[in-house]
């Protein structure tokens, strides 16, 4: 008797179709019941009543200087409050109208802007066309869509282009040089890329004949009454009521040590806003694109942003849940089948934010902070929903979120401790063996100079950033990295007329050739 395998796929399909046609009709299984709301008004009220205490306790534990929070339920802002100060050591208090840099919380805001420009959900699948933008594979360049780039499934590597931004290159240079980045499989791999999303957003604005800021103003900020929200750093810097960014010092205190200008990746990380404005955006999201009885965003183009487009977190165990990424949103489903939408924002130079929504419950929270990520923004949101659902807190969310951020920070650091040269380290050669200009098609020129004492300095970037080199062993030196993606000390190795910068070489692009 012939088996289905012997018949081949086509023959098997024919046999299965015929069998289905002649077999007795079976009763169609009933679909599972639709998920139902589980958080009532009283539970929300209890969680809101507890929220101030949660925020102040987490601020005490971490030292984060300022926080602003908004909670929306059933189309009402049920909590809106600021905590702490705009600048550590200052007296100006954070209030609901204090402007914060919201970092990657910009992504779901930007996907809302794009949804507002579309008349049909299928327009998310339009090819991305932008002068100067291409990917390494011409076929992918010809097919990559707005949805591909907003869901991080283009094949670009994780955070592609971010190091160019740290070195001072502008948006046009960065987008033009993405074509040199190696690609993973198109539409079947996930890697978080600020400049991929930025390219898609800029292409949408260009197709409308306007700038991204003007498009955001006209389609979302003005119609939604988000009067203190902008995508331009200058607008944030000019606001008198703004929360400056802070980093934590080794002794646990916080300092306003850096200024983070994210204009190069404005759609992905450059939005600034207030808790009051973000509460209006939350209401719009939870009401399927309407606000105060007015249609702001088409419901179907907005709904497209809320569904999975790629697996972002495969389950680690048989009982674990899969994490997805939509269009500017983290998308997941809980044990009750309810959709959960969230996104975090983090600037290592001094900001951490979170938005979390359960659309079925018409409930959402946004948390803005002016401190580098230590888990507070995420933990406040997680703690709030945990208490609303269970009437108690089941986990130390701050401890968990803080440890995850610490792990991510440690993951980027070199396995070599360059502060401790090996026993018997070989001496360096004369400085002339290293000095000169070295070229790299991705990162541009690198220049090595020596002072009268022979100490070497490496210069990188269009307006050269100078890094003193410390000898480690033989022809290997090190320097302390700087910027949003700093990873502590990194290695610089000279060999056969080249120099390799370790932290720039994750994708094999970090070798410079001497002229």
Secondary structure, 3 states (H helix, E strand, C coil): CCCHHHHHHHHHHHHHHHHHHHCCCCCCCCCCCCCCCCCCHHHHHHHHHHHHHHHHHHHHHHCCCEEEEEEEECCEEEEEEEEEECCCCCCCECCCCCEEECHHHHHHHHHHHHHHHCCCHHHHHCECCCCCCCCCCHHHHHHCEHHHHHCCCCCECCCCCHHHHHCCCCHHHHHHHHHHCCECCCCCCCCCCHHHHHHHHHHHHHHCCCCHHHHHHHHHHCCCCCCCCECCHHHHHCCCCECCCEEECCCCCEECCCCCCCHHHHHHHCCEECHHHHHHHHHHHHCCCEECCEECCCHHHHHHHHCCCEEEECCCCCCCCCEEECCCCEEEECCCCCEEEEEEEEECCCEEEEEEEEHHHCEEEEEEECECCCCHHHHHHHHHHHHHHHCCCCCCHHHHHHHHHHHHHHHCCCCCCCCCCCCCCCCCCCHHHCCEEEECCCCCCEEEEECCCCCEEEEECCCCEEEECEEEECCEEEEECCCCCCCCEEEEEEECCEEEEHHHCCCCCCEEEEC
